[in-house]
Each structure stands twice: as structure tokens, then as C-alpha cells.
């Protein structure tokens, strides 16, 4: 048997190889990211604090886009065969940057050991065809009919995916067939694109056209992880590759890295065949795929995330009030004043998630473990190791989408949007969309319980009877 995690690792490798042949600049991105990771690991003994260098080097996240709940349900079946579950709900329709008529989730492993083996993720977006801010009734009807005529995933692939999910793996011949079909399903289609239909959707949103204007889905981007994203941003520019205007997410500052920082090179013109209104097939190009890269930090609690969101909103406000101001410097100044500068403070203020571990060689001083987390940490009873943020930021995703679009698209803000949330998405794919905060809290709680039990801290256990609040 080829177990689930090996299927996932093999799929990630093959998808990366395939995408590199389709988008050569992606191979350059991998090369530069690898060089920087080696350099950082060589000079910083703490470089592996948020994941071993082998994990960081192997780490990827992909992105695909689908048009219907049925297509999303089938994609979920394929990812389930790889041990990847839907985590998080992201609504990209309501931001103030660009018109992106999609809601999204991310398929990824959830168990710590599975993430350590291979943390492959796929950010998967669903077109919201019934949202009247973007699509009127006539266009929705024609778009629905177009999407109903296509089949993204062959029945044999879905059957093998069901087998793999149930058996937690496949025998070698079946595994090879599954991987071959799965990678092919995400390859860029060579079928001609209906030029008039694509252009009609592109006036609404380039993302809508990329989903509903073509006969198949494809990898939109594959994202390596880098340990110094600022160095990568500069070095890619030195290689002559045009990057988007800035790095999305928290600023570079002197304190702990948190959440996720992302950037990308701009979408490149790719040759495509087009079918003209008179039936002729002509040559052209589309700019829809780009090269994203990310740097991951510590997962924040809900309270910590609210602090982050407030700082980002204040950065927006101050930048808008002073158009000539340096946005990055404005953000750094706010963070230096408004965000804890150490991991210890993040833990004590319960703003970030950590795993907790007993200090086995703590000197005996006759004291008993205190009944509060701050006292346990400050008194040297526990150490805290940061939990890596494994998920995404809707604002950053929308920012990168928008930076790579051909135009702003159109959206009628006066109309009401179609209500969508994690529960509705769960019903559509017949699988629960998991809450990432709950996953991090459960990991933290398990470690804290075990640590307190090892210390014999019964009083502390009673006082911390609901560590999920931490």
C-alpha cells in the first residue's frame, strides 16, 4: 500500500514539476527560495523554530478555482484521498480591492504529524454565480448552462479517490493511476477559448472568466515557503522578474513573525488558442497565472487576530490620509507600539497559540506550580513553542488576486450579495468546513494538559479547566 501521506507528497511533487513546465518563472521562484532558505538556515540557529528546514523546503500551497458546488464536492473527494480536509471559510467578494466573485476554503492536513510529513494545501475558490452584485439573471443562466456541460474530473479518478479515502491509501498500480489522472486534471487545457464569452465574463471579473470562461480548471499558482520573503522580493526583481507592488500581510518588524506574509510575481502572458465568433481558431494570450511565495509565522488566537485586523485597518486609514506616506513604515511604527514584541508576551497575553512543555530540569525550590499560565511560564515551569499558522488571510488573498488582474471588473454595490458562510459551504460539499481556531486551540490544549499532568500540577489543572479560552 502507498499510504495517504505518500500519495499527498507524490501529488505535490508531480504537480510542481508539471507547473514548472507550464510557467518557467515558477522554477526560478523555487530556485531563489531554496537559495534563501539555505542561507537563512546557515546563519540563524533558530531558523527551524517554525518548522524544520526540510519541511519548509518541501512546503507548497496550490490554488485552483471551480464553478459549481458539484465541482467543489468532487475536488473535495480528490483531496480527501490525499488526507486533506476543508479548513476555513474565506469570502473574497466584500473587500474594497477589486471585484472577486468567489468564496473559498483551503484543503490541508489537520493532524500535527501529517503536517510534519507533508503540509501540502490547496486554496480552492468557488464562483458565486447567483450573486447579483456581479451576475444578472441572464448571465447567471448562461453561465450555469456552460458549467453544466463540462466535466472537470473523470469518473475513474473519483472512484480511485473514494477507494483511497476509505482504505487510507492505494496499492502501487492504483496509486500510480490515481496520481496520473489527478495531475492531468489540473493541467492547463489546450482547448480553444471562446473569445466573446471569455471577454463578457472578464468585464465582470478576470477571476470569473478564468473559472467560467474555459472548459477545465487548472493550477492557478503553486506557492513555495521562504524564510526571508523580503530578500526574495528583492532578488526576484534583480533576476528581471516583475513582482507585484508590495508584500501582503503583517509588516517586517523586530518582533515575532505572525500569521502569513505573501507576495508574487505578476501574471505572465501565456499563449492560448481562441475560437472567434465566425468559428476560426486564432492564437492569443491570457494573463491569469502568477507565482506566489509565502513566509509563515505564529498562529494567532481570536483576540490576537482582532488586534492584527485593527492594526491593519489603522494602517489603511493613515495611508489614505497621507497618500505620500511609506505604507510599510507606517505599519511598522504602528506594530512597534501596538503589538507584543516577544513570544513570551504573546503567550502571557493569550494572543497566539503555542504548545506547552514541562521544564524537566527546573531547580527544586519548594514551590508548587502556580495556577495561571503567566506564572507557569515566568516561573520556569513551562516552555512555549509557537504553533505555525497553516491557513490564509482573505485580505491578502484578495490583494494578490487584484494585483494580478487585468482590470478592476464591475460590482453593483447597491445590490445585496448572496449569503455564504462556512455552514453553507459545508452543506454544498457534504463535508464539514473546519474552524482553524478550533484546530489550533485543540493542539494547544492537549499539550498544556499533558505538561500540567507531568508537573503534577493538580491545582493548576483545576484552575485551567478550560484551556481553550487561552
N, C-alpha and C positions, 0 to 999 in steps of 0.2 A: 504493500500500500504506500502511496505517496500521501502523507498526512496534509491536513489543511494548510498549515503554515508554510510547508514547502511549495504547495500549489500557489499560495499568495506570493511568496518570494520569486518563484519562477515567472509568474504572470507579470510582476512588476519589472523584472529584468527584461523580459521579451518585449513588453510594451515600450520600455525605454529605448531598446535597440531599434524598434520599428519607428518610433517617433523621431529618433535621431536621423534616420534616413529621410524622413519627410521634411524635417526642419533642421537643417545642418547647424544653424546658430545655437540650437539646444545642446549639441555636442560641445561647442565652445563654452557654453554656460557650465556644463558638467566639469570640463577641464579646469576652468578658472575656480569653481567652487572647491574642487578637490585640492588644488594647489593651496588655496587659502586655509582650508581645514588642516592640511598638513603643517602649514606654517604656525597656525594658532596652537595646535596640539604640541608642536615642538617648543614653543616659548612659554606656554601657560600651563603649569602643572594642574590647574583646576579646570582645564578645558572640558573634561568629561563629567563635570558636575551635573549637567543637564542631558546626560546621555553619552555612552561610550563613543569614541571616535569611529568604531566600526559601525555602530548603529547610525550615527549621523551621516556617514558616507553612503550607506545603503538607503537612507531615507528618501522617499518620494511622496508627493501627493499629485494625483491626477485630477483632471476636471473634464466632465462630459455634460452634455445638455440633451434633454429629451422633451418630447412634445406633449405626451399624454400620461395620465396616471397609469394606464396599462403598460406603456413603455417603461415607466419608472418601476412598476412592480416587477417586470421581467429583469431589469437591471439589478434590482434588489436581490433577485434569485441568484444571479451570476455572482454577485459579491458575497452572498451568504455562503456559496460554495468555497469561498476564499477566507471564511471566518471574519467577514466584515459586516457590521451591523449599522443601521442608520442612527447617527448621533447628532443631535442639534437641529434646530429649525432656523433658517435664515431667510428673511424677507427683504429682497433687494428692490422692491417696487416703490418704496416710500421715501428713499433718500432724496436729498436735494441735488445730487450729482448724476445727471443722465437719466434716461428712461430705460430701465431694465425690467421687463415684464416677466420676472421669474421668481419663484421661491425655491429654496434649496435645502438639502441636507448633506451630510458627509458620511460615507460608508467607511468604517475603520474597525480594526480590532479594539476590544474593550478591556480584555484581561491584561494585567501588567506583563506576565510572561510572554504573551502573544505580541504585545507591542515591542518588547525587547528583541524578540526573534525577527520580526519584520513589521515596522509600523506603517505599512502602505495605506494610504487613504485616497478616496475619490470624492471630490466635491461635485455633487450632482444636482443640476438645476432643472426645474420643471417649468415649461412655458405656461403662463396663466391665460389661456385663450379666452376665458369668459370675462376677463377684467375690462370693463367698458372704458376705463381711462385710456386704454391702448387700442382695443379692437371693438369696432362697432358690430352689430348683429350680422351684417352681411359678410364682413371679413372673417368673423368667427366661424360662420357656417362653412365658408370655402376652405378655411384653414383646417377645420375639423375633418372635412372630407379628404383633404390632401393627406393629412396624417393617418387617417384610417386606411389609406391604400398602401402604406408602406409597412414593412416588417423589418425591424432592426436586428432581431436576434433569431437565428434559425432554430426550429424545434429541437434538433439534435443537441444543440448547445444547452438549451434549457433543461432537457431531460438529464443530460450529464450533470448539470449544476444541481438539480434536485437530488440525484444519487450522491454527489459529493457532500452535500449538506447533511444528508441523513447518515452516511457512513463515516463522516469526518475525514474524507479522503477518497482517492480512487486508485485502482490498480494502475500499473505503469502504462499499458496501452490506452486505457480510458483517459488517464491524466494527460497524455500527450495529445490525444484528440481534443479534449476539452481546452487545453491551452492554445492549440492551433486555431480552433474556432473562436475562442474568446478574444484573442489578439486581432484576428481578422475582422471581428465585429466592430472594432474601434479604429480601423484603418480608414484613411481619407478616401471617400468614394471617387471613382473616375467617371461616374455617370454625368452627362451634361446637366447643368443647372438651368432651369427655365429663367431666362434673364428678366422678363417682365414681372413674373411672380416674385422673384427674389427682390427686385427693386421696390415693388409695392410694400413688401414686408420691411425692407430696410428703411423706408421712410418712417415707419413706426419705431423700429429699433434694429440696429445691426445684429443684436443678440437674437431677436425674433427671426430675422432672416436666416441666421446661421442654424437655427433649430428647425424652423418650419419651411424653409425655402429649399431644402435639399432632401435627397432620397434616403440618407442614412445619417447616423450620428458619427462622431469621431472624437479623438482626444483633442481637447481644446488647448490644454497645456499640461506639461509634466514639470513638477517643481522639486528641485533638489533643496537640501538644507545646508546652510553655510554658517560658520561660526563667527564671521565678521562680515555682515551684509554691507556695511559702509565701504569696506575695502573692495568688495566685489563690485559694487556700483561704480566705483572709480575705475577699476581695472577693466571692466567690460567696455566702458567708454574709451579707454586707451586702446582697446582692440578694434575700435571703429564701429562698435555696435551701439545703436541709439537706444538709450534707456528712457523710460517714462520720466516725468518731471521730478518725482520725489519718491522717497521710501514711505510706504503706508504703515500706520500703526504708531506705537509709542516712539518718542524721540530717543536718539542716542544721548545717554547721560551717565553720570558717575555712579548711579545706584544699580540695583538688581535689574536684570533683563526680565521682563514680564510679557505674558501673552505672546504676540506674534508680530514680527515686522516683515513686510513683504515689498518686493518691487519686481519689475520685469523689463525685458527689452520690448520695444514696440512691435506690434503685429507686422509681419513681413508679407509682401505681395507674393502669393502663391499661384502658379499657373492653374487655371481651371477651364474646362470646356463649358460653353454656354449654348443653349438652344434658343435661337431667335424666334420672334413671333411668326416668321414665314417658314419655320421648320429647319432652317440652316443651322449647322453646328459650327460655332466660331471659337476662337481662342480668346482668353481674357485672364483676369487675375482677381483674387479676393484677398482682403486683409482681415482675417478673423482669428488667427492663432498666434500666440505670443509665448515668450519664455519667462516664466515666473520663477522667483527664488525666494526662500524664506529663512528667517532666523527665529528660533523658538525660545521662549522664556518660561517663567513660572506661571502656573495656573492660578488665577485669582478667584477668591470667593465672590459671592454676590455683592457683598459690601465693597470688596476691593474693586470689582468691576464697575460699580456705581461711581467710585472715586475716579477710576480711569475715564469713564464716559464724561464726567463733569469736567475733568481737566482738558479733554479733547474739545468739548463744547466751548470752554473758555478760550482755548487756543483759536478756534474758529472766530469767536466774537472779536478778539483782539486783532486778529489778522484782517478781518473785514473792516474794522475801524481804522486800521493803518495799513493801507494796501501796499505800501513800500517796505513794510517790516519783513524781516527774515523770519519766516514761519518756524523753521527748525529751532532758531534761537529763542523765539517766543515760547515754544513748547518746552524747551529745556529749562528756561527760567521758571516757568510755572511748576514743572515737575520737581525742581530743586526745592521749591518752597512747599509743595502740596502733596508729595508722595514719600513714603518712608525710604530712607537711604540705605537700609540694611535688610538682609533676610530675617535677622532676629526680630527686628521691629515689625516686619510683615507678619511673622508668626504670632508675636505677642498681641498685635492689634487685630489678629484674625482676618487679615486681608488677602492672604494667599494660602494655598494648600501645600502641606508638607507630609512626608511620612516621618514618624517619630520613633526613636530608637533609644533604649536604655544605655546609660553610660556604665559599663561593667566595672571599670576600674576607678569609680569615684571614691575618693578618700572617705573613710568612715569618720563621721564627726558627731555621732549620737543623735542626729536629727532624723525625723521621718519625712517622707516625701510630702510636699505641700499639696493642697487640694485645688490648685489653679495652674493653668498651663504656663503663665508667665513665671510663676515661682519654680516650676519644674525645669524650665529652660534656663532661667537666670541662675538657679542654684546648682546647675550642672548635673541634674538628674537625667535629662533627656537631651538628645541632639535632634536637629531638624534637617531633613534633606528635602530639597524642593521637588515637587511633582511637576513634570513637564506639561505645558499646555499642548494638548493634542488636537485642538479644534481650530475654529476660524472666527474671523471678525467680519460681520456683514458690511460694515462701513468700509473696511479695507478691500474686501472683495469687490464691492461696487466701485470703489475708486480705481482699482486696476482694470475692471471691465470698461469703465468710462474712459480711462486713459488710452485704451486701445481701440475705441470705437471710431468709425468714420464720421460720426456726427452725433448730436445730442438726441436725435429722434424726437418723437412727439408724445405728449401725455396730456390728457384733459383733466387737470387737477380739480375741476369743478364737479366731476362725477365721482361717485363712490366706488371704491375698489372692492373686488371680490374678497370676502373674508377668508383668510387662510391662517392656520396655526398648526402646531405640531400634531394635535389630535386629528385634524382633518387629513393631514399628510399621512399619518399612521393608518387611517381608515382606507385611504386610497391605495396604499401598497400592502395592506393586510399584515403589517409588522409594526411593532411599537417603535416610535422615534424616541430614542433615549435622551434623557436630560444630562448634559455633560457635567453640570454642577453636582448632580447626584452621584455620578461615577467617581468624580474626584473626592467627594465627601466620604464615600464608602471606602475608598482606598486609604484615606487618612484615618478614618475611624478604626479600621482593622489594625493599622499599625499602632495607634495610640492605646487601644485595648491591650494588645499584646505587650507593649512596652510597660504599661502600668501593672499588668499581671506579673511580668518578670521582676519588677521592682517590689512586688508585694504591697503596692500602694492601694490598699483597700479603701481608705478614706478618700483618696483622690478619685478612685473609680466611682464611688458613690456620688461625689460632688460633680463629676463629669459624666452624669448618667445619660447625657445626650450630646456626644461629641460632634454630631452632625451640625450643631449650632456654631461650631468653631470655624 
